[in-house]
Amino acid sequence: MIPYVDEFRDGELARMLAKKIAAEIDPAGTYRFMEFCGGHTHSIARYGLADLLPSGVELIHGPGCPVCVLPVSRVDDAISLSKHAIVASYADMMRVPGSNSVSLIQAKAAGADIRMVYSASDALEIAKKNPHREVVFFAIGFETTTPPTALVAKQAKAMKLGNFSIFCNHVLTPPALSGILDSPGAPLQGIIGPSHVSAVIGLQPYARVAEKYRIPMVIAGFEPLDVMQSVHMLVRQTNRGEARVENEYTRAVTPEGNIKAQALMEEVFELRESFEWRGLGQLLKSARRFRKEYSEIDAEVRFSIRIRQVSDHKACECGAILRGLKRPHECRVFGTACTPDNPLGACMVSSEGACAAHYSFGRYRTT
């Protein structure tokens, strides 16, 4: 038995929770809850949790996949960087289509030196082993992966490693929540908040969102019983007319979060005025960039990268899916022209993408 895993996958307990939820919902009420994190989306699809819940409870997929929300232009920028440098990227980004459906892995096949890495420190090692070549780390992710990037930036600066830079695409969770709640569409009654992100930033950033929009939030773990318990907690808050942040994932998330990681991020990065999100458009103060003290590490400065806008594939509904306006199977190319082997959009590529979750677990396949 694996501690803190097996006991949260107990099918009988999940069914008991489903009965409790069904007994407590108001038949005349509305319970539309958005799971923000892609890890929750995959757990819901993998274990069929939506089928356990009563018909009055609806789970909506949100923009909690950092690969999915990155705009096409930034993929194009990374491919352009490979003309001047070795580009190191996480695996999920390798197959995300840029404009003209060209991805990093296709650019690599055409001769570009693009390498898959498991961490920012792997990219730093590549730079140390190739002192006569420029090396760029394609950094992406929410607050979870930002501290490791900051640490590597500090190390490179201290080492005066002149051939290493970072293309920073780190984004923030709370502004995305605000973007969703500000956008037109069917109203939500609750948010299932992200797990790993919350372990870093704690609960306070969400409290401001819950208060402003009068919406309950529950920070949840990834396992099936985590999700079911979080839904139960949201139902109770909704019934009581409450709007506060609760922490279901107490075994990993503390109210204050990881103070050292927060300090490291603030030391190395500052907030951008705005940043484009796929599906959400420009969101104010929703992403990070390097402080001036780290300009020698900043690939945008070193290679004079200019912010621009590039449209998504016309047939891809990834933007609407990220906003919770459509479900993956409602996209006209889902499972036909767009599959994990031939993705038209990022939602079908990423291991946290909603389309990949629905396709991989066979619940809405059309082929």
C-alpha positions as CSV (number, residue, x, y, z in Angstrom):
1,M,0.0,0.0,0.0
2,I,1.3,3.4,-1.0
3,P,0.8,6.0,1.9
4,Y,-1.4,8.9,1.0
5,V,-2.4,7.4,-2.4
6,D,-4.2,4.1,-2.0
7,E,-6.4,5.2,0.8
8,F,-7.6,8.1,-1.4
9,R,-8.6,5.7,-4.2
10,D,-11.2,3.7,-2.3
11,G,-14.1,3.1,-4.6
12,E,-16.6,2.3,-1.8
13,L,-15.7,5.6,0.0
14,A,-16.2,7.5,-3.2
15,R,-19.6,6.0,-3.7
16,M,-20.5,6.9,-0.1
17,L,-19.4,10.5,-0.7
18,A,-21.5,10.6,-3.9
19,K,-24.6,9.6,-1.8
20,K,-23.9,12.3,0.7
21,I,-23.6,14.9,-2.0
22,A,-26.8,13.7,-3.6
23,A,-28.6,13.9,-0.3
24,E,-27.5,17.5,0.3
25,I,-28.0,19.2,-3.0
26,D,-31.1,21.4,-3.5
27,P,-33.1,20.0,-6.5
28,A,-33.8,23.6,-7.5
29,G,-30.2,24.7,-7.1
30,T,-27.3,25.1,-9.5
31,Y,-23.9,23.5,-8.7
32,R,-21.4,24.3,-11.5
33,F,-17.9,23.8,-10.2
34,M,-14.8,24.5,-12.2
35,E,-11.7,22.4,-11.5
36,F,-8.8,24.7,-12.3
37,C,-6.0,22.2,-12.4
38,G,-5.4,19.8,-15.3
39,G,-4.4,17.2,-12.7
40,H,-7.9,17.3,-11.4
41,T,-9.3,17.0,-14.9
42,H,-7.4,13.9,-15.5
43,S,-8.4,12.3,-12.2
44,I,-12.1,13.1,-13.0
45,A,-11.8,11.5,-16.5
46,R,-9.7,8.5,-15.4
47,Y,-11.9,7.5,-12.5
48,G,-15.2,8.5,-14.0
49,L,-16.0,10.8,-11.1
50,A,-18.5,12.8,-13.1
51,D,-20.7,9.7,-13.4
52,L,-20.7,9.2,-9.7
53,L,-22.1,12.7,-9.0
54,P,-25.8,13.5,-9.1
55,S,-27.1,15.2,-12.3
56,G,-27.4,18.5,-10.4
57,V,-23.6,18.8,-10.0
58,E,-21.6,19.8,-13.1
59,L,-17.8,19.8,-13.3
60,I,-16.3,22.3,-15.7
61,H,-12.8,22.2,-17.0
62,G,-10.7,25.3,-16.5
63,P,-7.4,26.8,-17.7
64,G,-5.2,24.9,-15.3
65,C,-2.7,23.5,-17.9
66,P,0.3,25.8,-18.3
67,V,1.2,24.2,-21.7
68,C,-2.4,24.8,-22.9
69,V,-2.6,28.5,-22.0
70,L,0.7,29.5,-23.6
71,P,-0.2,31.4,-26.8
72,V,1.0,30.3,-30.3
73,S,3.4,33.2,-30.6
74,R,5.6,32.0,-27.8
75,V,5.9,28.6,-29.4
76,D,7.0,30.4,-32.6
77,D,9.5,32.4,-30.6
78,A,11.0,29.3,-29.2
79,I,11.4,27.8,-32.6
80,S,13.0,31.0,-33.9
81,L,15.5,30.9,-31.0
82,S,16.6,27.4,-32.2
83,K,18.1,29.2,-35.2
84,H,20.6,30.9,-32.9
85,A,21.0,28.5,-29.9
86,I,20.4,25.1,-28.4
87,V,16.8,25.2,-27.1
88,A,16.0,23.1,-24.0
89,S,12.3,22.3,-23.4
90,Y,10.1,20.3,-21.2
91,A,8.5,17.3,-23.0
92,D,5.0,18.6,-23.1
93,M,6.0,21.7,-25.1
94,M,7.8,19.7,-27.8
95,R,4.6,18.7,-29.6
96,V,2.5,21.9,-29.2
97,P,1.8,23.3,-32.6
98,G,2.9,26.8,-33.4
99,S,1.7,28.7,-36.4
100,N,1.5,26.7,-39.6
101,S,1.1,23.7,-37.3
102,V,4.9,23.5,-36.8
103,S,6.1,22.3,-33.4
104,L,9.4,22.2,-31.6
105,I,9.8,18.5,-32.4
106,Q,9.1,19.1,-36.1
107,A,11.7,21.9,-36.0
108,K,14.1,19.4,-34.4
109,A,13.4,16.9,-37.1
110,A,14.3,19.6,-39.7
111,G,17.7,20.0,-38.1
112,A,17.3,22.4,-35.2
113,D,19.2,21.6,-32.0
114,I,16.2,21.3,-29.6
115,R,16.6,19.0,-26.6
116,M,14.0,17.6,-24.1
117,V,14.9,18.2,-20.5
118,Y,13.3,17.2,-17.2
119,S,14.4,20.2,-15.2
120,A,15.8,23.7,-15.5
121,S,19.1,22.4,-14.0
122,D,19.4,19.9,-17.0
123,A,19.4,22.9,-19.3
124,L,22.1,24.6,-17.2
125,E,24.2,21.4,-17.5
126,I,23.9,21.6,-21.3
127,A,25.2,25.1,-21.3
128,K,28.2,24.1,-19.1
129,K,29.0,21.3,-21.5
130,N,28.7,23.5,-24.6
131,P,30.6,26.7,-23.6
132,H,30.9,27.8,-27.2
133,R,27.2,27.7,-28.0
134,E,24.3,29.7,-26.8
135,V,21.8,27.6,-24.8
136,V,18.2,28.8,-24.0
137,F,15.9,27.2,-21.5
138,F,12.2,27.4,-22.6
139,A,10.7,28.0,-19.1
140,I,7.0,27.5,-18.6
141,G,4.6,26.8,-15.8
142,F,2.5,28.2,-13.0
143,E,3.9,29.0,-9.5
144,T,4.9,25.3,-9.1
145,T,7.8,25.4,-11.6
146,T,8.8,29.0,-11.1
147,P,11.1,28.6,-8.1
148,P,13.3,26.0,-9.8
149,T,13.7,28.4,-12.7
150,A,14.6,31.2,-10.3
151,L,17.2,29.0,-8.6
152,V,18.9,28.1,-11.9
153,A,18.9,31.8,-12.9
154,K,20.7,32.6,-9.7
155,Q,23.2,29.8,-10.2
156,A,23.9,30.9,-13.8
157,K,24.4,34.5,-12.7
158,A,26.7,33.5,-9.9
159,M,28.7,31.3,-12.3
160,K,28.8,34.2,-14.9
161,L,27.8,31.6,-17.5
162,G,27.7,33.9,-20.5
163,N,26.2,31.4,-22.9
164,F,23.0,30.6,-20.9
165,S,19.7,32.4,-20.9
166,I,16.0,31.6,-20.1
167,F,12.9,32.3,-22.2
168,C,10.5,33.0,-19.3
169,N,6.9,32.1,-19.7
170,H,5.9,31.6,-16.1
171,V,2.3,32.6,-15.3
172,L,0.2,33.2,-12.2
173,T,-2.9,31.3,-11.0
174,P,-5.0,34.0,-9.2
175,P,-5.2,36.4,-12.2
176,A,-6.3,33.5,-14.4
177,L,-9.1,32.8,-11.9
178,S,-10.1,36.4,-12.1
179,G,-10.0,36.3,-15.9
180,I,-12.4,33.3,-15.9
181,L,-14.8,35.0,-13.5
182,D,-14.7,38.3,-15.4
183,S,-15.4,36.6,-18.8
184,P,-18.9,36.2,-20.2
185,G,-20.5,32.7,-19.9
186,A,-22.6,30.6,-17.6
187,P,-21.9,31.6,-13.9
188,L,-19.9,29.3,-11.6
189,Q,-20.9,28.4,-8.1
190,G,-17.5,27.2,-6.9
191,I,-13.8,26.5,-7.7
192,I,-11.8,23.4,-7.1
193,G,-8.4,25.0,-6.5
194,P,-5.0,23.7,-7.6
195,S,-2.9,21.5,-5.4
196,H,0.8,21.9,-6.2
197,V,0.5,25.6,-6.9
198,S,-1.2,26.1,-3.5
199,A,1.7,24.3,-1.8
200,V,3.9,27.1,-3.0
201,I,1.7,30.2,-2.7
202,G,-0.6,29.2,0.2
203,L,-4.2,30.2,0.6
204,Q,-4.2,34.0,0.9
205,P,-4.0,34.9,-2.8
206,Y,-7.3,32.9,-3.3
207,A,-9.0,34.6,-0.4
208,R,-9.0,37.9,-2.4
209,V,-10.6,36.2,-5.4
210,A,-13.3,34.4,-3.2
211,E,-14.2,37.7,-1.5
212,K,-14.3,39.8,-4.7
213,Y,-16.4,37.4,-6.7
214,R,-18.4,35.9,-3.8
215,I,-17.5,32.4,-4.8
216,P,-16.4,29.5,-2.6
217,M,-13.1,27.7,-3.3
218,V,-11.7,24.5,-2.0
219,I,-8.0,23.6,-2.5
220,A,-8.0,19.9,-3.5
221,G,-5.5,17.0,-3.9
222,F,-5.4,15.0,-7.1
223,E,-6.7,11.7,-5.9
224,P,-10.4,10.6,-6.5
225,L,-11.4,11.0,-2.9
226,D,-9.8,14.4,-2.7
227,V,-11.9,15.6,-5.6
228,M,-15.1,14.0,-4.3
229,Q,-14.5,15.5,-0.8
230,S,-13.9,18.9,-2.3
231,V,-17.1,18.8,-4.3
232,H,-18.9,17.9,-1.0
233,M,-17.3,20.9,0.7
234,L,-18.3,23.2,-2.2
235,V,-21.9,21.9,-2.1
236,R,-22.1,22.8,1.6
237,Q,-20.7,26.3,1.1
238,T,-23.1,26.9,-1.8
239,N,-26.1,25.8,0.3
240,R,-25.0,28.1,3.1
241,G,-24.4,31.0,0.8
242,E,-20.7,31.1,1.9
243,A,-17.7,32.4,-0.2
244,R,-14.5,31.4,1.5
245,V,-11.3,29.3,0.8
246,E,-11.2,25.9,2.4
247,N,-8.2,23.5,2.3
248,E,-9.0,19.9,1.6
249,Y,-5.4,19.1,0.8
250,T,-4.1,19.7,4.3
251,R,-1.5,16.9,4.0
252,A,0.5,19.0,1.5
253,V,-0.8,22.6,1.6
254,T,-0.4,25.1,4.5
255,P,-2.1,28.5,4.8
256,E,1.2,30.4,4.3
257,G,2.6,28.1,1.6
258,N,6.4,27.8,0.9
259,I,7.9,31.1,2.2
260,K,11.4,30.3,0.9
261,A,10.1,29.6,-2.6
262,Q,8.0,32.8,-2.6
263,A,11.0,34.8,-1.6
264,L,13.2,33.2,-4.3
265,M,10.6,34.1,-7.0
266,E,10.3,37.7,-5.8
267,E,14.1,38.1,-5.8
268,V,14.5,37.0,-9.4
269,F,11.3,37.9,-11.1
270,E,8.8,40.8,-11.2
271,L,5.3,41.0,-12.7
272,R,4.7,41.8,-16.4
273,E,2.2,44.5,-17.0
274,S,0.2,42.1,-19.1
275,F,0.5,38.7,-20.8
276,E,-1.5,36.9,-23.4
277,W,-3.2,33.6,-22.3
278,R,-4.6,31.2,-24.9
279,G,-8.4,31.5,-24.6
280,L,-8.3,34.4,-22.0
281,G,-6.5,37.1,-24.0
282,Q,-4.4,39.7,-22.3
283,L,-4.5,39.5,-18.5
284,L,-3.0,42.2,-16.3
285,K,-0.1,41.3,-14.0
286,S,-0.6,37.6,-14.8
287,A,3.0,36.5,-15.7
288,R,6.5,37.0,-14.6
289,R,9.6,38.4,-16.2
290,F,13.2,38.8,-15.0
291,R,14.2,41.8,-12.9
292,K,16.8,44.1,-14.4
293,E,19.5,42.6,-12.3
294,Y,19.0,39.4,-14.3
295,S,18.8,40.9,-17.7
296,E,21.9,39.0,-18.8
297,I,19.9,35.7,-18.2
298,D,16.8,37.0,-20.0
299,A,16.5,35.5,-23.5
300,E,13.9,38.2,-24.5
301,V,16.6,40.8,-23.9
302,R,19.5,38.9,-25.4
303,F,17.7,37.9,-28.6
304,S,15.4,41.0,-28.9
305,I,12.2,39.0,-28.8
306,R,9.2,41.2,-29.5
307,I,5.7,40.4,-28.2
308,R,3.2,39.7,-31.0
309,Q,-0.1,38.0,-31.5
310,V,-0.7,34.9,-33.6
311,S,-4.1,33.2,-34.1
312,D,-4.8,29.6,-33.1
313,H,-5.8,27.0,-35.6
314,K,-9.2,28.0,-36.9
315,A,-10.7,24.6,-36.3
316,C,-9.4,24.2,-32.7
317,E,-11.7,25.0,-29.8
318,C,-9.0,24.9,-27.2
319,G,-9.6,28.6,-26.1
320,A,-13.3,27.9,-25.5
321,I,-12.5,24.7,-23.6
322,L,-10.0,26.5,-21.4
323,R,-12.7,29.1,-20.5
324,G,-15.1,26.3,-19.6
325,L,-17.5,27.3,-22.4
326,K,-17.2,24.0,-24.3
327,R,-16.3,20.4,-23.5
328,P,-13.6,18.6,-25.5
329,H,-16.1,16.4,-27.3
330,E,-18.0,19.5,-28.5
331,C,-15.1,20.5,-30.7
332,R,-15.8,19.5,-34.2
333,V,-12.3,18.1,-34.8
334,F,-12.0,16.2,-31.5
335,G,-11.0,12.6,-32.0
336,T,-11.0,12.9,-35.8
337,A,-8.7,15.5,-37.3
338,C,-7.3,16.2,-33.8
339,T,-5.8,13.3,-31.8
340,P,-2.8,12.9,-29.5
341,D,-0.9,11.5,-32.5
342,N,-1.9,14.5,-34.7
343,P,-2.8,17.4,-32.3
344,L,-4.2,20.6,-33.7
345,G,-4.1,22.4,-30.4
346,A,-2.3,22.3,-27.1
347,C,-5.3,20.9,-25.1
348,M,-4.7,17.6,-27.0
349,V,-1.0,17.6,-26.5
350,S,-0.3,18.2,-22.8
351,S,-0.5,15.5,-20.2
352,E,-2.7,18.0,-18.3
353,G,-4.8,19.0,-21.2
354,A,-8.6,18.5,-21.1
355,C,-8.8,17.1,-24.6
356,A,-6.0,14.6,-23.9
357,A,-7.7,13.5,-20.7
358,H,-11.0,12.8,-22.5
359,Y,-9.4,11.1,-25.4
360,S,-6.9,9.0,-23.4
361,F,-9.5,7.5,-21.1
362,G,-11.9,6.7,-23.9
363,R,-15.0,8.4,-22.7
364,Y,-15.7,10.5,-25.7
365,R,-13.7,8.9,-28.5
366,T,-15.3,9.1,-31.9
367,T,-12.9,6.7,-33.7
